[in-house]
Amino acid sequence: MRSSLRIAVLALALIFMRASYAQQDPLYSQYMFNMLAVNPAYAGSADIFTAMALSRHQWVGFAGAPSTQTLLAHTPLKKESMSLGLSVLNDRIGPTRQTGFYGDYAYRIRTGKNTRLAFGLKGGANLYQADLATLATVDPDAANASVQGKWLPNFGFGLFWHSPTFYAGLSAPKLLQNEIDAIPAAGIVTAVERRHWFLTAGYVLDIDRSVKFKPSMMLRMVQGAPLSVDVNANFLFRERIWLGAMYRVGNAFGVLGQYQVNDQLRIGYAFDLTTTRIGAYNAGTHELMLNYDLRFFTGRASSPRYF
């Protein structure tokens, strides 16, 4: 009887995880300033050292809602064709938690006077945990089915082509589809890392001397989940203040703003609301970002950063 209940509990956990396939890797509303998280070829693209911290709290007020914290840094090397990056991720959804550590390498070549094409590699591992004892269940042995800590090594690649005012990228940051846990006797696989593909693009247009317009988009493709499309429209005022709106097709809409404090420091905030039925049970999503730029090899950092 206990074995049957245990299987039922894990089956429920599987349903929960399948419902979140499209979000097995974190979502970001300010992805256009956080592309190292999804594309290793982005490393060093602005020719300066960049450090960024981001905290995202999704579906505030909803029990078990996703919460993500990201720390990353990337820089070109003295040999300008090569760049390195490092990212640390903490992501929690319901009873599951993953902590990731990844390194990035990018090799860049000039394709024109102001354009570069970068080839990137990402490698690292996630520490995955699932505390099923926190789920409501009549099975006292449910805690025994928890995943206490499992390392999931992975690697990925990316392409990133850009100029000072345009970018386009294609990437798959995780190519391995690791099996996280299973009950062989019951034929149940409780969770599998899904391969994510990302296609990104953006462009900066001059409206007048003090206003710039930057449209951008991201396509996210995950096996077993609908295609996800993010569309953003941002305006830059006097090279200092970003204001814009975003729409995740069929899922959410929101607003974002950023302030360039000085040549090095930028602060960003985004808020979005869910348009699906789950939106009736939460108070929206909040995302706060701090970004710091420093030019080690050739003087001060360029300002502003468009992406």
Residue pairs with C-beta under 8 A, 6 or more apart in sequence:
2 139
2 140
2 141
5 137
5 138
5 139
5 141
5 142
6 139
6 141
6 142
6 144
6 145
7 183
7 186
7 188
8 139
9 132
9 135
9 137
9 139
9 142
9 145
10 132
10 145
10 183
10 188
10 190
11 188
12 135
13 95
13 130
13 132
13 135
13 190
13 191
14 188
14 189
14 190
14 191
16 94
17 24
17 96
17 190
17 191
18 224
20 66
20 93
20 94
21 194
21 222
21 223
21 224
21 225
22 220
22 222
22 225
22 226
22 228
23 66
23 93
24 193
24 194
24 196
24 222
25 38
25 173
25 174
25 196
26 37
26 56
26 66
26 68
26 70
26 89
26 91
27 56
27 58
27 66
27 248
28 34
28 37
28 54
28 56
28 68
28 287
29 56
29 246
29 254
29 256
29 270
29 272
29 285
29 287
30 54
30 256
30 258
30 268
30 270
30 287
30 289
31 37
31 38
31 200
31 218
31 230
32 200
32 202
32 214
32 216
32 232
32 234
32 307
33 52
33 258
33 266
33 268
33 289
33 291
33 305
33 307
34 52
34 54
34 70
34 72
34 289
35 42
35 160
35 169
35 200
35 307
36 42
36 43
36 72
36 74
36 85
36 87
36 104
37 70
37 72
37 87
37 89
37 173
38 158
38 171
38 173
38 196
38 198
38 200
39 120
39 158
39 159
39 160
39 169
39 170
39 171
39 173
39 198
39 200
40 85
40 104
40 105
40 106
40 120
40 121
40 122
40 156
40 157
40 158
40 171
40 173
41 106
41 118
41 119
41 120
41 157
41 158
41 159
41 160
41 169
41 171
42 74
42 85
42 106
42 118
42 120
42 158
42 160
42 169
43 74
43 75
43 83
43 84
43 85
43 104
43 105
43 106
43 118
43 120
44 74
44 75
44 76
44 77
44 82
44 83
44 84
44 85
44 106
44 108
44 118
45 83
45 106
45 108
45 116
45 118
45 160
45 162
45 167
46 293
46 302
46 305
47 76
47 80
47 295
47 298
47 302
48 75
48 76
48 293
48 294
48 295
48 296
48 301
48 302
49 73
49 74
49 75
49 293
49 294
49 295
49 296
50 72
50 73
50 74
50 75
50 291
50 292
50 293
51 71
51 72
51 73
51 291
51 292
51 294
52 70
52 71
52 72
52 73
52 289
52 290
52 291
52 292
53 69
53 70
53 71
53 289
53 290
54 68
54 69
54 70
54 287
54 288
54 289
54 290
55 68
55 69
55 70
55 287
55 288
56 66
56 67
56 68
56 69
56 70
56 285
56 286
56 287
56 288
57 65
57 67
57 285
57 286
57 287
58 65
58 66
58 67
58 68
58 285
59 65
59 66
59 274
59 278
59 281
59 282
59 284
59 285
60 282
60 283
60 284
60 285
60 286
61 281
61 282
61 283
62 278
62 281
62 282
64 93
64 94
64 95
65 93
65 282
66 91
66 92
66 93
67 91
67 92
67 93
68 89
68 90
68 91
68 92
69 89
69 90
69 91
70 87
70 88
70 89
70 90
71 87
71 88
72 85
72 86
72 87
72 88
73 85
73 86
73 87
74 83
74 84
74 85
74 86
74 104
75 83
75 84
75 85
75 296
76 82
76 83
76 297
77 83
77 84
78 297
80 108
81 107
81 108
81 109
82 105
82 106
82 107
82 108
83 104
83 105
83 106
83 108
83 118
84 103
84 104
84 105
84 106
85 103
85 104
85 105
85 106
86 102
86 103
86 104
87 100
87 101
87 102
87 104
87 124
88 99
88 100
88 101
88 102
89 98
89 99
89 100
89 101
89 102
89 126
90 97
90 98
90 99
90 100
91 97
91 98
91 99
91 100
95 130
95 131
95 132
95 134
95 135
95 146
96 128
96 129
96 130
96 131
96 191
97 128
97 129
97 130
97 131
98 126
98 127
98 128
98 129
99 126
99 127
100 124
100 125
100 126
100 127
101 124
101 125
102 122
102 123
102 124
102 125
102 173
103 122
103 123
103 124
104 120
104 121
104 122
105 120
105 121
106 118
106 119
106 120
106 121
106 160
107 118
107 119
107 120
108 116
108 117
108 118
108 119
109 116
109 117
109 118
110 116
111 117
111 161
112 163
114 163
114 164
115 161
115 162
115 163
116 161
116 162
116 163
117 159
117 160
117 161
118 158
118 159
118 160
118 161
118 162
119 157
119 158
119 159
120 157
120 158
120 159
120 160
120 171
121 155
121 156
121 157
122 155
122 156
122 157
122 158
122 173
123 153
123 154
123 155
123 156
124 153
124 154
124 155
125 151
125 152
125 153
125 154
126 151
126 152
126 154
126 193
127 149
127 150
127 151
127 152
128 147
128 149
128 150
128 151
128 152
128 180
128 191
129 146
129 147
129 148
129 149
129 150
130 146
130 147
130 180
130 181
130 190
130 191
131 143
131 146
132 142
132 143
132 145
132 146
133 142
133 143
133 146
135 142
145 183
147 180
147 181
150 180
150 181
152 176
152 178
152 180
152 193
153 176
153 178
154 174
154 175
154 176
154 178
154 193
155 174
155 175
155 176
156 171
156 172
156 173
156 174
156 175
157 171
157 172
157 175
158 169
158 170
158 171
158 172
158 173
159 169
159 170
159 171
160 167
160 168
160 169
160 171
161 167
161 168
161 169
162 168
162 307
164 306
165 203
165 204
165 205
165 306
166 202
166 203
166 204
167 200
167 201
167 202
167 307
168 200
168 201
169 198
169 199
169 200
169 201
170 197
170 198
170 199
170 200
171 197
171 198
171 200
172 195
172 196
172 197
172 198
173 196
173 198
174 193
174 195
174 196
175 195
176 193
176 195
177 192
177 193
177 194
177 195
178 192
178 193
179 189
179 191
179 192
180 190
180 191
180 192
180 193
181 189
181 190
181 191
182 188
182 189
182 190
183 190
194 222
194 223
194 224
194 225
195 222
195 223
196 220
196 221
196 222
197 220
197 221
197 222
198 218
198 219
198 220
198 221
199 218
199 219
199 221
200 216
200 217
200 218
200 219
201 216
201 217
202 214
202 215
202 216
202 217
202 232
202 307
203 214
203 215
203 216
204 212
204 213
204 214
204 236
204 306
204 307
205 212
205 213
205 214
205 215
206 212
207 213
207 235
210 237
210 238
211 235
211 236
211 237
212 235
212 236
212 306
213 233
213 234
213 235
213 236
214 232
214 233
214 234
214 235
214 236
214 244
214 306
214 307
215 231
215 232
215 233
215 234
216 231
216 232
216 234
216 307
217 229
217 230
217 231
217 232
218 229
218 230
219 227
219 228
219 229
219 230
220 227
220 228
220 229
220 230
221 227
221 228
222 228
226 250
228 248
228 249
228 251
229 248
229 249
230 246
230 247
230 248
230 249
231 246
231 247
231 249
232 244
232 245
232 246
232 247
232 256
233 244
233 245
233 246
234 242
234 243
234 244
234 256
235 242
235 243
235 244
236 242
236 304
236 306
237 243
239 260
239 303
239 304
240 259
240 260
240 304
241 257
241 258
241 259
241 260
242 256
242 257
242 258
242 259
242 260
242 268
243 255
243 256
243 257
244 255
244 256
244 257
245 253
245 254
245 255
245 256
246 252
246 253
246 254
246 255
246 256
246 270
246 272
247 253
248 272
250 275
250 276
251 274
251 275
251 276
252 272
252 273
252 274
252 275
252 279
252 285
253 272
253 273
253 275
254 270
254 271
254 272
254 273
254 284
254 285
255 270
255 271
255 272
256 268
256 269
256 270
256 271
256 287
257 268
257 269
257 270
258 266
258 267
258 268
258 269
258 289
259 266
259 267
259 268
260 266
260 303
260 304
261 267
263 293
263 300
263 301
263 302
263 303
264 292
264 293
264 294
264 301
265 290
265 291
265 292
265 293
266 289
266 290
266 291
266 292
266 293
266 305
267 289
267 290
267 291
268 287
268 288
268 289
268 290
268 291
269 286
269 287
269 288
269 289
270 285
270 286
270 287
270 289
271 284
271 285
271 286
271 287
272 284
272 285
273 279
273 284
273 285
274 282
274 284
274 285
291 305
293 301
293 305
294 301
295 301
295 302
